[in-house]
């Protein structure tokens, strides 16, 4: 599997290395475990804290905000 972020060929035997991890919101490809932990997950946390749905690339409203 070739990582869509670092572009390195990963040959380890773990699940993430064989099938790759979802690389969204960085790109629509698959990524290695290292890039998943160091790039993808931190970006998802930042987007979550900013209340952005990275799948739809738009701000979302919480249940409390919708009830107002």
Protein Blocks (a to p, Z undefined) as FASTA:
>chain_A
ZZfklopacfbfbfklmnopafbfkbmcdcdfklmmmmmmmmmmmmmmnopafknopacd
dfklmmZZ
